[in-house]
Amino acid sequence: MSLTRTTCPYCGVGCGVLTNADGTIKGDPDHPANFGRLCSKGAALGETIDLEGRLLHPTVNGARSDWDTALDLVAGTFSAAIAEHGPDSVAFYASGQLLTEDYYVANKLMKGFIGSANIDTNSRLCMASSVAGHKRAFGTDTVPGTYEDLEQADLVVLVGSNLAWCHPVLYQRIAAAKEARPGLRVVNIDPRRTATSDLADLHLSIAPDGDVALFNGLLAHLAQTGKIDATYTSAHVNGVAEAIASAQTSDLRDTGLTEQELATFFRLWGGTDKVVTVYSQGVNQSKVGTDKVNAILNCHLATGRIGKPGMGPFSATGQPNAMGGREVGGLANMLANHLEIADADHRVAVQNFWQSPTICSRPGLKAVDLFQACADGKIKALWVMSTNPAVSLPDADGVADAIKRVPFVVTSDIMARTDTCDLSQVLLPALGWGEKDGTVTNSERRISRQRAFLPAPGQARADWDIISDVARRMGHGQAFNYNSPRDIFAEYVALDAATSHFPRDLDLSIFADADYAALVPTQWPRNGHRFFADGQFYHADGKAQMVAVTAPKLSKPRFALNTGRNRDQWHTMTRTGKSPRLGAHLAEPYVAIHPDDATDLNVDPGAVIEVESIYGKALLRAMVTDRGAPGHLFAPMHWTRQRTKAGAINSLTAPVVDPVSGQPALKSGPVTARVYRAAWYGFLACRRQPKPQTAYAAIARTATGWQAELAGAREHDDWADQTQRLVGVPDADISVQTDIASGTTRIALVQGGTIEALMFVAPRPVVVARNAVIGLIGTDTPPLAALAGRNAANLCDPGATICACFNVGRNTLISAIAAGAHSVTALGDATCAGTNCGSCRPELKSLIAEASMPMAAE
């Protein structure tokens, strides 16, 4: 069987994958990012490449169209808006899902031929604060570290990064290094105890946005204890005294940590030379995100712990090609190839190379401002590429309204229905992962190929091809006459060579003579190169700049909402939502709440909580856990209006941004919380996709069809009729069981002798063996037996899925523990759980710990 070497389309780790058109997926053992490892999402990629729900032909105003009609309309409308209102009246909103070649062409069209910088990207939500912090400190957006540093360090500090769930392969590399070298220490800094905390020797439950105070405190401690490397800083760093003076004014009480915790962390960091500080969205997604980044960088610069093996700051990017987008100027404040819009010489050089009629002269609108401009009527034509801002941006309901106000919206996507597609006049079918060719850059600056192993479905086309076709129709034909992504990559490398006289970090010369078809994963500027090893940086004087940052005064609302990801889901689930086993781990939107808060709110197990801000509200299933502090709520961001009635969490988040980077603060917004007074709860398993309209509803794919979790404030008179309406089978045979004493009702719909749907309704959260019920759909089980909620063979219910790779449930694991599997290794031997990606290993440890707890005396 011939396998294609490509790259995973999920997080910024950039894992190599071996693929086949039959859906076979394996980790690439020769790729230096993962050496054959894959996380649960990557391992399930073969389950997500079907064509269900795909956009397969252009549409205009909801009707099928052809490419010429659609692209003529796009080109003509954008050209008319520019002619009447100027170039800043149009905008592109792109995505880290785009390949570098797509990004390059979109950036070139907007900045060099339209003449505006109104192109931003959902990467603004992910790593813009890191970009801004790097540029302030280093003079350019340089990620100095490599993945090998994580394994060579003696101390790894993880800040605002649930690596076990969000970058699982990096987590596993650290875990393997720690097992091989027990002296390796790990510190996890996060308001919540997450799965990542289980690897840590020290977990610091920092107050939200307490990071500046913490790292300012560390810098002040380093100065007080003589740990500043005066020789290094005098030769290579400016602003040392000012940064230390500002750090000394921070109030360490703002960290939310005890004196002992602070002393332990300061002593550990200060006393270890080989320190890597990994940071992610908990740092970046803040109103002081850039200051957080610089507070971290200050500590590394002050001690010279940068540019050497096993030490330095490391930004873990969230998207597969966030780095590639940064390289080609995908952000509104950048030019291509790490050049600067603000620098007139850079603008001239790029314009001359492109031979373009114009060039943008000032930064464009960053993501949140861009959609505010849409709301204000300033944007007359908007093109959204491969992303879903109506769900992913803060104040998502406001963003959806803003998109509605734009006279002309075009979306290029792989799916026919997204929240953003539903607001667009023109839909353009794009190629998806497995169908398109190009390159991506991972978090350690390694460029890898994505290669097609599937045919183009329907009329779908590559993004670069769609953009180039529009550019040609706008009159820019010669500059966009590309035949393949190879041509674009060659131009990108050539632009780098043409501008190599400007001092900057990007150096693509290693790719000048590369065989694009056979390109192997390669770091720029060259494999093994260490930035800043010579103490030279990219400010005009060659020195780094420590930045004096001031810790913010923190407000303490009754409830603060933190948002993030689930282990087995990706962004808005257009891909991962297709995999039943990925959805089985956490199948509905939820809010994690501390037991004390649950008691105060009278939250019963399985209750639904109404969480509200001034921007909107959501209904979420309560997950009572002590992993977060009282007053701190956590909810994942994956659910869209396509899958939940009221669980799109960014309907609540505020459009508050870091003033330097423009990155939204999505981690600590004030909200209120109360119990939703449901009159009934329901669980539905069915063959066809249901369309619930109840107040609380969340649907998910299953191995036999779909499931839905439901709740409402008003009882229905006829549950059988409601079930038929939900699943759209009005002619099905109906069986109903009602228990008047408990108030429960169970409904079975049978069609053609097989179970079409099973509905369980109760006045309290439904308790039923869900996996068993799901397994009955499509079988010829007698209805009354099916309504008992057990599978036909009366087999043991495996319980909620813990290991998505091997579909191992909680009950199966508990049984194995009871039979003597008292370690993670033993559980793996008994059930296979935790033996592939390892993301579930922290949960396996928790199950073992729970089983070993002594029973309370009666």
ZIKAMO-V452903 format. One line per field, one symbol per residue. phi: phi as a letter, one per 30 degrees, with the letter a starting at -180 (. if undefined). psi: psi as a letter, one per 40 degrees, with the letter a starting at -180 (. if undefined). burial: + if it has 9 or more other ideal C-beta (glycine too) atoms within 8 Angstrom, else -. A space follows every 50 residues. Layout:
phi->???
psi->???
burial->???
This chain:
phi->.dccdbbeccdddiddbcbbddjdbbdddcdddbhjdbdddddceddccd cdiddcadbbhicebbddddddddddddddddddcjdddbacbcadddde ddeddddddddcbdjbcdbbbddedcbdddeddedddcjadccdcbdddd dcdcbcccchbdedccbeddedddddddddbeddcbcccaecdceddddd dbccdddeidddddddddddddddcicddddddddbbciddddddddddd cddddicdddddddddddddcbddccccbbddcddadbdddeeddddedd ddcicaibeiakdbccddcdbedddddcidcdcbcdiiccddcddddddd ddddhcdaadcaecddedddddddddidccbbbcciabddcdddhdddde ddddddebbbbcaccdbbddedccdbccdcdcejccblbbbcdcicdbdc bdbbdddhcdbdeeddddddddddjceddbcdcadedddddeddddddcd dddaddbcddcecddedcecebdcdaeidcdidcicccdecicdbdcdcc dddcdbdebccccaccdcbbhcidcdddcedddddbcbdbbdbdeddddd chddeidccccbbdclbbcbddcdacdcdeiccbbdcddcddcbdacddd dcdddcbdddciddcccaddbcbadddddabbbbbadcddbdbdecabca dbdckbbbcbaacbdcdbdddddddecibdcddcbbbbcddcicbbbccb biibdcabbbbadbedcadedddedddicceeedddddibdddhddddie dccddchccedddddddddjdcbdddddddbieiccdiddeeddeddddd dddddddd
psi->hhihhahiebiedfiiihiieeehhiiheehedefeiiiddddeddeeei eheiheiiihfeihaiddddddddddddddddddeideeiiihaieeiid dddddddddddeddeiffhaieedededdddddddddeeighheiidddd deiehhhhhfhgddddgdddddddddddddgeehihhhhhdihadddeei dhhhgiiheeddddddddddddddefehgddddddehieddddddddeei hededeiiddddddddddddehdghhhhiaddddgiefdddddddddddd ddeegieiheiiihhhididfddddddefeieeiiiffihdehddddddd dddefieiiieiiahidddddddddeedhdhhhhhfigdeddiifddddd ddddehdhhhhhieidhidddeeidhhhhiiaheeiiaiihaeffhhihh iheiihibeiiiddddddddddeeefddeffieiddddddddddddddee ehhidhhedeedeihddehihhiidihehhiedeehaeideeiihhhhih hihhigidhhhhiaiideihbfedddeehdddeedgeihihhiidddddd efhiheihhhhiaedaiihihhhhieeiihehihhiedhiedeidfehde ediifhihdddehiheefihiiiihhghdiiihhhidihigieidhhhii iieebiihhiiiehiidgddddddddefgeeiihhhhhhddeeihhhhhh hfeihdihhhhieihhhigdddddeeheifhhddddeefiidefihheih hdhddefhidddddddddeegeidddddddeeheecdededddddddddd dehiiii.
burial->--+++++++-++++++++++---+++++--+-+++++++++++++++++- ---+++++++----+-+-+++++++++++-++----++++++++++++++ +++++++++++++++++++++++++++++++++++++++++++++-+-++ +-++++++++++++++++++++++++++-----+++++++++-+++++++ -++++++++++++++++++++++---+++--++--+++++-+++++++-+ -+-++++---++-+++-+++-+-+++++++++++++++++++++++++++ ++++++++-++++++++++++++++++++++++++++++-+----+++++ +-++-+-+++---++++++++++++---++++++++++++++++++++++ +++--+-+++++++++-++++-++-+++++++++++++++++++++++++ -+++--++-+++++++++++++++-+--++-+--+-+++++++++++-+- -+--+++++++----+--+-+++++----+-+--+-+++---++++++++ ++-+----+++++++++++++++++++++++++++++++++++++-++-- +-+--++++++++-++++++++-++--+--++++++++++--++++++++ +++++-++-++++++++++++-+-++-+-+++++++++-+-+-+++++++ ++-+++++++++---+--++-+++-++++--+-++++------+++++++ +--+++++++++--++-+-++++++++-+-+-+++++-+-+-----++++ +++++++++++++++++---+--+-+++--++++-+++++++++++++-- +-------
